[in-house]
Amino acid sequence: MEDTHRKQIKEYLRKNIAKGYPQDTLKFALINQGYSRIIVEACLEEINQEFAKDAPILKEKPEIRYEIVDENDNPIEIKKSWWKRIFD
């Protein structure tokens, strides 16, 4: 019986987290419906671990550099405005 409740809770959490609902809101909704706080929190931990396994590994952001060149592909240096020189 407890396994079926855990499966239902996990499915409910998985579905609603994917929709964008906050985890705390879902947790308190389940507790207010009569589910055990311990079981709900354990299911949340399991769901978070499952989502962590599926999350993509983030790489370092590439550095984007802009350069203005003339018609001969020579870089042109542009001076910063006085405002940017002061606050940059």
C-alpha positions, 0 to 999 in steps of 0.5 A: 500500500505504501509503495502505491502511495509513494509512486502516486506522490512521485508521479504527482511531483514529477508532473507538477514540477515539470509544469513549473510549480514550486516544490514547497507549494507541492509539498504542503499541498500533499501534506494538507491532503493527509500524506505523511510529511516524511514520505513526501520529503523522501519522494521530493529528494528522490525526484530531485536526484532523478532530475539531477541525473537528467540535467545537462552538464553545463560548460563554461560560457564562451567569451564573445569578443567584437571587433570592427575591421576596415575593408582590408580586415585591419582592426579599428580601435574605437575609444570609449566614451567618457562615461564608460571610461569613468564607470567601467 
